[in-house]
Amino acid sequence: MKPAPFEYVAAHSTGDVVAALAAGDTRVLAGGQSLVLEMNYRTARPARLVDINRVPGFDRLDLDRLDGADGALVAGPLVRHRAFEAGAAPGALGELLRRVARHIAHPPIRARGTLLGSLAYAHPAAEWPAVAVALDARLELLAAGGSRTVAAAEFFTGPFATLRRPDELLHAARLPLLPAGTRVGFAEQRRTRASFAQLAALAAVTVAGGRVVAARIGLVNAARRPIRARAAELALQDGPLDDAAIARAAAAGADLDAEPHPQPYADAGYQRHAVAVLLRRALAEARDGG
Ligand SMILES: Cc1cc2nc3c(=O)[nH]c(=O)nc-3n(C[C@H](O)[C@H](O)[C@H](O)COP(=O)(O)OP(=O)(O)OC[C@H]3O[C@@H](n4cnc5c(N)ncnc54)[C@H](O)[C@@H]3O)c2cc1C
């Protein structure tokens, strides 16, 4: 199908974008990898699209060393999945983002789709929202009336649902850098190489003196929104990152953190089992080579 008729606005500045959004019934066109599909199916029929692809500076990926204890990576609205896959970010955070990005769709989609578009879209099986929640990312929203910052943990409220108001541009994501000694891992279950995940787990574990001093674990599609697996993290705390700790964390994540929800492919028991398997794989990857 073809999209329903709409007005097209090519923005050349942030002001153009927020002005178009303030007019109402307007959607941001970023990578277009989800929006155009929806418009072709006519599940989305916005009156207006504001194309942000020509706005100078929107593709910036900066390090802000003054943000928090270790600094933060700040991504603008046009930083594409491919930038992370290519290793544009430093340290353990960069390595985590690189491993995750490789699992998103396939190369042509990664060349167009954006981190912020994925966060704004909030697909329940998308990888970036779980990364943002696990890392305590902060999301900057901008509208004609002003700006605000929302913690990723609060931003996602359900499948395709966020705290973003329709007149707000998601202007930046601030991802805290991971401390020295952090090892990362990612594991995903999906039907084909290009399809969305059925479930996925990511881990960033900081080890000092042979003991786990911090852990950040995220789960994709293990609940109705992306979640941080706090029980799994607690099971690792203060001990070595060995097989026994990984098994305890995987069991805690599956039993206490996962909130199975109706899925076409699996009942609740299967989902908990798969979460345990994916957590074990992600944590073993972090221990062995992350
Ligand atoms: C075949 C296929 C497979 C895919 N597989 C995966 C996968 O495995 N994992 C995955 O995560 N994704 C997957 N995707 C989706 C892809 O990653 C998209 O790129 C992503 O969901 C949206 O990013 P985008 O930049 O293309 O956004 P768009 O399609 O341009 O926009 C999506 C929505 O977000 C809004 N939006 C975009 N940017 C902003 C902003 N800055 N502020 C406010 N609103 C904004 C738009 O208005 C629209 O409502 C797949 C897509 C396809 C077609």
The ligand as a Gaussian input file, in Angstrom:
#p B3LYP/6-31G(d) Opt

LIG

0 1
 C       12.760000      -5.615000       8.677000
 C       13.062000      -4.792000       9.899000
 C       13.714000      -5.395000      10.955000
 C       14.014000      -4.661000      12.090000
 N       14.654000      -5.267000      13.122000
 C       14.952000      -4.582000      14.228000
 C       15.608000      -5.189000      15.324000
 O       15.979000      -6.367000      15.287000
 N       15.845000      -4.442000      16.432000
 C       15.455000      -3.122000      16.504000
 O       15.684000      -2.485000      17.526000
 N       14.843000      -2.508000      15.486000
 C       14.583000      -3.197000      14.352000
 N       13.957000      -2.568000      13.325000
 C       13.559000      -1.144000      13.480000
 C       14.706000      -0.207000      13.173000
 O       15.727000      -0.375000      14.139000
 C       14.282000       1.257000      13.203000
 O       15.377000       1.929000      12.694000
 C       13.937000       1.892000      14.544000
 O       12.918000       1.242000      15.206000
 C       13.398000       3.304000      14.381000
 O       14.408000       4.151000      14.048000
 P       14.249000       5.142000      12.825000
 O       15.333000       6.136000      12.984000
 O       14.171000       4.387000      11.566000
 O       12.860000       5.884000      13.183000
 P       11.626000       6.286000      12.252000
 O       11.105000       5.112000      11.540000
 O       11.972000       7.491000      11.443000
 O       10.610000       6.733000      13.403000
 C       10.013000       5.796000      14.265000
 C        9.065000       6.519000      15.226000
 O        9.817000       7.298000      16.166000
 C        9.535000       8.694000      15.998000
 N       10.820000       9.383000      16.110000
 C       11.968000       9.072000      15.457000
 N       12.966000       9.857000      15.907000
 C       12.420000      10.666000      16.840000
 C       12.959000      11.705000      17.681000
 N       14.253000      12.029000      17.661000
 N       12.104000      12.345000      18.511000
 C       10.801000      12.007000      18.559000
 N       10.247000      11.046000      17.805000
 C       11.054000      10.389000      16.964000
 C        8.898000       8.831000      14.628000
 O        8.075000       9.953000      14.538000
 C        8.131000       7.526000      14.516000
 O        6.935000       7.604000      15.245000
 C       13.648000      -3.269000      12.177000
 C       12.999000      -2.655000      11.098000
 C       12.714000      -3.407000       9.966000
 C       12.020000      -2.737000       8.820000

